[in-house]
Amino acid sequence: MPINRPTKSINDIPFSVLDLASIVQGGTPSQSFQHSIELAQLTEKLGYKRYWVAEHHNMPGIASSATSVVIGHVAAHTSTIRVGSGGIMLPNHSPLVIAEQFGTLEAMFPGRIDLGLGRAPGTDQRTAHALRGANYTSGDDFPEQLEQLQAYFEGSGPVRAIPGEGANIPIWLLGSSGFSARLSAQLGMPFAFASHFSPENTLPALELYYENFQPSNDYKEPYAMVAVNIIAADTDEEAELLATSIKQSFLNMMRNTPSQLQPPVKNLDELMSPYEKAVLEKQLGSTIIGSPSNVKKKLQSFLDETKADEIMVSTMVYDHNARLYSHQLVAEIVGK
């Protein structure tokens, strides 16, 4: 059943960036962070609205584990683009610590910081136990943690978060299923959905959010942002070749052998079983790959389905210049 919201044009909504700070094969975290700065500066110039980095742990190909530190680094090297987390995995942290960290960021970069929150660990269970120690929770207490965090920002917590108290930082709830969709709707908060790795749940979660949204002081209507993989190049063939890097990354995670981001390969089908190929195609089902004309058509179709208010672009490409160029093409496609 189609989502009952007005249809929008890709030329009329904001576009943003999700950066996993990928470490390519043979690369280093230092190179990843330099590449993030170059991408943030380019996308700021191109008119993208926000630049988010994500918390992941124990993954050889992702350098953004200390997410707040990376946000500060990106914000310090840009001037107008909003910078934030997509997201901070709140059960890994004390709400007081996050209030202080993001209060500090907001004090350094006023009016430019977003706080996106997730309840998953952003890693495997063994690493989650290492992160959380004696305070380990399964994430079931996420609503209570969120309430505590908001109390620190409001100045009504058991102790004072300084910096943090009184900071006007937009809080987003992130999700790949219906839990955060329903919670953000109940609380009248903006919602960001991870369609880049959970395409099957995208429409059900968004429908839950839209239909159950309760107006709040900050948001009178629902506001949904959807993250999607987009890999654009001059030709469909070139884009498909570039996309084999992210496909290898997901394939390695399926095999429980996470790796650095691999170079493109021409024979990907030969490197996986028919079952693995089917699972991979399902997990990357919303990924948009192709030349500008094809990307434009697929992107508008994706927006027609989701009725999103904003699109967040994730582009895991091995070659840094090709990654920059893909974001440039997307900006041209959507009229930035």
N, C-alpha and C positions, 0 to 999 in steps of 0.2 A: 504494500500500500504506500503510495507516494507521500512524502512529508508535506503537510499542509502549511507551507510558508511561501511568501512571494519569491518568484524566481529572480535571481540576480545575474548580472553580467560580470565576467572576470575583469572587465575594465573598470568596474565601479566599487570593488572591495579592496581592502588592504592585503598586501602580501608580506610575509615575514620569513625568517630563516631559522631552521633548527640545525645546529652544528654539534656533531658528536666528537669533534676534535680527533678525527681518525688518525691513527698511526699507520702509515703505509709500510709495506714490506721493506725492510732495510732502513726505515726512517726512525726518527727519535721524537719523543714528546716535545722537545724544543722546536723542532721543525713544524710539528702539528700546531703549536701555539702561534708560531709566526704566520702559518697559513691561515689560521683563524682570524688574525688581525687583518691580513690582506683581504680576506673575504668580507669581514665586517665593514671595512672601509669602503670596499667596492659597493656592497649592497646599501650602505648608508647613502652613498652618492647616487645610486640608482633609484632611491625612493622607497626601499623596503621599510616597513614600520618598526619591526623589532627583531632582535637577534638573541636567540635562546640557546643555552648549552644544557646538556643533560648529565645527571649523575648516574654513573655506572661504575662498578667495581670488579676487580679480578678479571678484566678483559684486556688481553694484550693489544687490541686494536683501538682502544678508546682511552684518551688522555684526560678526560674531564672529570675525574673522580673527586677532586677538590673543587667542586662546582663554584662555590662562592668566590674562590681565588681567581678562577678563570673569568668569571663575570667582571670582577674588578679590573682585570688585565684588559679585557675587550673594551670596557667602558672608558678606560683611561686613554685608549688609542682611537676613540671615536668622539663625536661631539653632539650628535642629535638623535641617532637611532636609539630606541629603547633596548635595554639589555636585561636579560633575566634567565630564569631557570625553567627548563622544560624536561624534567623538573628536579626539584629537591625531593628526595624520598623521605618524607617526614618521620616515619617510624625508625629510621636510622639515626635520628638525632634528638636531642633535647629541644623542645619548642623554645626554651629560653635562648639557647645558642643560636638558633635560626633567627629569632627576633633581633638578637644583637648583631649577627653577621649582616642581615639585610638592612637593619637600621644604620649600620656603618656604611654600607654601600649607598644607601639613599642620602646620607649626610654628605658623602663624597661626590655623588652624581645626582643632585636633586631633580626629581621629576622624570628620571630616566630608567628606574629600576622596576622590574616585574618579578613577582614571586609565584612561580607555578609549582604546585605541590602534588606529589603522587604518594600512593600508599604501598606500592610494591617495593621490594628491596633493591631493585636495579642490579641484581646479581643472583648467584645461586644461594641455596640455603646455608651452606657451610660458611660462605663469606658473610652472609647476613648475621649469623651467630657471632662471627669474629667482630663485626661492626658494632653490634648491640650489646655484646657481653651479657652481664647479669641482668640487664634491662631488656632482654630479648622479648619482643612481642611479635605476633603474627600479622600485625597491621589491622586487627579488628578494632583497636582502640583509636583508629585514625580520626573519627569525628571528635573524640575527646581531646586528642592532641591538637587538632585544628582550633578547637575552642580555646585551649590554653594559649596557643600562639596569638590568636586574635586578642586575647585579654592582655598579653604583654604589649602589643602595639597600642591598645587602647589605654594602657596605664592602670588596668584593674587586676593585674596578676598578683601572685603572692609576694613577688619581689619586683623590682624595677629593671626593665631592660634599657640600658643606656649605653650607646645609642639604640634606638628602637621605639621607645615610648613616644607616642604621638606621630610616628612616621606614617605618611600617607602612601602606602605601597599597595598597588593592586594585587590581590591574591586570586589566582586561578586554581581550579581543581583540574587535574589531568586524569585521563582514564583510558583504558583499553577494553572496558566492559561496562556494565550498567551501574556498578556501585557508585562511582564518583559522579556519573551523570545524574543519578537520582539525588545524591547529596547536594551537589551544586545547584540543582533546581530548587530543592527545598530551602536552601539558604540564600537564593537569589544572587548567585555568583557566576562569573564567566566560566566557561567550560572548554577545555582543549582535549580533543580526541586523537589518539595515536593510530590513525588509519594507515600509517606507513608500515606498521607490523601487525595490525589487527583489523584487516579490511572487512572480515565477515561480521564483526560486531559494530561497525560504524553506524549504519542506519538504525538498528535497534536502539543503540545508546543515545544517538541524537534525538530520536523520536521520544524516548523517555525524558530527556532533558527539556525539549521544547514543550511537551504536553504537561509536564509537572512543575514548570517554572513558577516560583512565587516571587513577586516583585520585592525588591529591597531598597534601602536608601540609595545605594550606588547604582543599581540596575533595575530599571522599570520593566525591561523586556529581556528575554534570553539573548545571550551573546556567545556564539559557538565558533571556535577556531578548530580547523581540522588539519593535522599534519599529514603530508603525503610525499612519497618519494617522487621526485621529478628529475629526469635526466634528459637534457636537450642537447642536440648537436646539429650540425648543418644537414646531416642526412640520417634517415632511419637506421641505416646499417651502422654508422659510426656510433649512434646513441646506444644501439643494442650491444655493440662491443663494449662500450664503456660500462654498461649495466652489468656485465658479467662479474665485475668486482664485488658489488653489493650482493649479487646472487651467491658468489663463493663465500662471502661472509656469513650469510644466513645458513648456507649449507654446512659450513663448519660448526656453527652453533647447534644445528640439528644433530650433528654427529658428536656433540660434546667435546669438540676440539677447537675452541675459539682461537682466532689467529689475527695477525695484523692484516690490514686491508691489502688484498692480493692484486697483482697486475691483471689486466683484462686477458681473457683467453678466447680463442676462436672455436674451441671444441668442448664447450661446457657440457653439452649433452652426453659426451663420452665419459665425463668424470663423475656421473651420478646414475643411480638406478632409476628405473621408471617410477618407483614409489617415491623416491626422494624428489624427483622432478615434479610430481603431482603435489606433494606437500609444499614445495617451494613456490609453485605457481599460486597455490591457495594463500600462502602467507604474504606474498607480494602482489596480491590480486588487484590492489588499487594503484600500483606503481605506474607512473606515466612516463613513457620512453618514446623518443622519436625526434623528428625534424620539427621546426617551428610550426608548420601547418598542422601536423598531427598532434603535437602537444597542445596547441590551442583548442583543437576540436575535443580532445580527451579531457582537458582541464575544464572546459565549459560543461561538458557532460557530467563530470564529477561534481561540479558546483550545482548543477540542476538537480542532482540526486540528493546531495547533502543539505542544500540550502544554507550553507555555512555563511557566517558573517566575515570570516577572514580565513585565508589559506596560509599554512606554514610549510615552507619548502625544505625538504631534506634531500641532500644530494651527496651520496657517498660514491665518490669517483676517485680512482687511484691517481690520475694525473691532475695536479693542482691547477694548471692553466685551463684544462678542460672543465674543471669544476667552476672556476671563475666564469668561463665563457657560458656555461649552462645557466648560471644565475643571470647573466647579462641577457641571454636569449629570452628567458622567462620574463624579465622586466620589459623587454621590447614587445613580447606577445601580449602582455596585460596592459600595455600603454603607460608604463611608469616613466 
